[in-house]
Amino acid sequence: MASNWLIFLAAGACVGVIVLGLIVFPLVRWRSRPGDGEPPQFANNYPLEIAWTVIPLLIVGGLFVATYGAEARVDALADHPAATVAVDAYRWGWTFAYRGGPTIGGASSGPASLGVGQAVPELVLPLGETTRIELSASDVDHGFWIPDFLFKRDAIPGQTTAFDLVPTKLGTFEGRCSAFCGLQHESMLFRVRVVTPSAFVNWEKAQE
Amino acid sequence: MSAAAMPALPEAAQRHNLLSWLTTTDHKRIGILYLLTSLAYFGVAGFLSLLIRTQLARPNSTFVNAHQYAQLFTLHGTAMIFLFVAPFAFGLGNFLIPLQIGAPDMAFPRLNATSYWLFLFGGLVIFLGAATNEGAAASGWTAYPPLSEIRVSTGLGQDLWIVGVFLVSVATIVTSINFVTTVFIFRAPGMTMWRIPIFTWEMVATSLLVFMAFPSLAATLLLLLVDRKLGGHAFDPAYGGSPVLWDHLFWFFGHPEVYVMILPYFGVISEIVPVFSRKPIFGYTGLVLAAFAIAGLSMGVWAHHMFTTGVVNNPFFAFVSFLIAVPTGVKFFNWIATMWRGSISFETPMLFTIGFLLNFLIGGITGVMLASPPIDYQAHDSYFVVAHFHYVLGGGSLFAIFAALFFWWPKMFGVKLDEALGRWCFGLLFVGFNLTFLPMHFMGVMGMPRRVFTYDAGGPLPMLNLIATVGSYVMLAGVSVFVMNAIVSARARIPVGDDPWHANSLEWWTSSPPPEHNFESLPPIRSERPVYDARVAKA
């Protein structure tokens, strides 16, 4: 979720710049000079120490609230998804079984990126509608990752995990395996094609 | 502990022939053996990383093949974590803890020697896999089953990896028992717990963490070995086993292990900053409490490595992970306050300390980002994570390791490392490190997964990867300058005296290097910096 990234980037940048300043300032201001006497030997300041414990606590508390809301939206499962796809990951390819529809699948092989027209399994999603993915793996751990969607989920043999995808952009996106699964891990690709809902219905019919 | 109570040993006993090194139970020699062995493993693991970076310099490179590449990153990660960063800290602890608390040796000297040899041979067993028919282990340092199960990873290399890491984990547990016992019962008169140096405190916290985390690793490794060799099915879903069980057991060890690899170095930084700021450490109590807060919290964050599995309570583990930022921040502010209004000089140990602060700051911020599950959904298993953990382990621990080498080298060997070469070493490592790992944040967000042996030839990935590869060779130059420094200074043989840095803790009271029984005499111990007190009393 992009807004969550921005919140953390902004908070991280603010804290980073302030702490960087606090590190660099004394290095410049109090660098030793010839003839320096012994500096003041203070070693405590309890109000200050309490402050720099409590303030970061408040910051991470705020970040947690933000992230909790964001995660709830990302992980939320719709009551009635428009389409449901059982995804199986295996060495080295993907199977996309649409409930009440076609099963698309095949081995991924070749270079580490999608070329035009390269034969890899294609996941077709309707724009703006919810597609439920039920993910599993049949041999070793894999990862279902669509970088442009800022999302991945592990595909683990022996269990099925469900999540919803609601694409917001038309187009073709690269999907890949994220968890190291052996010698062709880097070329275990799939293609995600987001089409309009009516085109999606037509596509499903054409597959039968 | 007066000189009369400890008669000087005959001269012959102090001669350093090979046999005396092989049979030694002296904590200082075992410490040095630990340090040199871990540095040798660092050399090997660093060489492997150069092969990795050479392969990735260009897209679609055929410098190594996919199977060789998988062995490279498996051995690189395993060696850096199990054979370098953690054991180096244990070597430092071996050398320093008895000296810092005014003790003549560790509580169990022979057990101490045992753990060194377990560590040495455990490491060799891991690498022995490379000599087998199917090569070394190739399922990553995390060895996730079913990938690491016998039906997928058929080679003997994976078994040797399990046995080797098991031996190292036993060595780690045994040494931790030794550390805690030594600190609790071997302190000199006057050395109360609230006067022991911060480094020793951090090693106590580290050891307690080892007690909780490493048995889980050892047991998990044996379960995998049972799966592979005796037909067990603990992690094999085809027979009702659970791969996620491995994730839990492994990361129950794995995340505390992250703090086993950083708490000792927080200790190193806490020793060096006061000396080069000419001030006492600020907030001693806060630093100690923060160490234990980090250690305690780190036992409750393991599943943040499993956010993307979809089977753990993400908000809980996110919250506890966020909390760790607080005691870590306390440490940063304590170090800054120690420098505040000081008289700061920039000898090489301090340069590496500053490098540590700057790099770890970045690693800490990306750590908080990764603790947010929606961010982790993109960054997990990508080069963003690779960048993050190299900033904390490379930019953090590795820089503290070099700070420690330059700081305690005079105490260990009686000669000082050259300052001019030291500055070159720091400059090359700092620039090289950031060139290598800063671009990886961007690669990860753009969608480059970790553990791939080639990548997309279009877009910005080739340029970013080339920069990273150039950076890794700049780091090689920095490490080479260090090796040169060690040789040059050993030849120059300029004696340094007992206390070249005007430091604070007891190891600087005795000679450089210390005699076998450590101390001829001890100063009165009335604070956490007895050597400073004695200097003031004398003036």
Interface residues (C-beta under 8 A of the other chain):
Chain A: M1 N4 W5 F8 L9 G12 V15 G16 V19 L20 L22 I23 P26 L27 W30 R31 S32 R33 D36 E38 P39 P40 Q41 F42 A43 N44 N45 L48 E49 W52 T53 P56 L57 V60 L63 F64 T67 Y68 A70 E71 V74 D75 P111 A112 S113 D139 V140 D141 G143 W145 P147 D148 L150 F151 K152 R153 D154 I156 P157 G158 Q159 T161 A162 F163 E174 R176 C177 S178 A179 F180 C181 G182 L183 Q184 H185 E186
Chain B: P59 N60 A66 H67 A70 S139 G140 Y144 P145 P146 L147 V152 P237 A238 G241 S242 P243 V244 S277 R278 K279 P280 I281 F282 G283 Y284 G286 M306 T308 T309 G310 V311 N314 P315 A318 F319 F322 L323 A325 V326 G329 V330 F332 F333 N334 I336 A337 M339 W340 R341 G342 S343 I344 S345 F346 I354 L357 L358 L361 I362 I365 T366 V368 M369 S372 P373 P374 I375 Y377 Q378 H380 D381 S382 M446 G447 P449 R450 R451 V452 F453 T454 Y455 D456 A457 G458
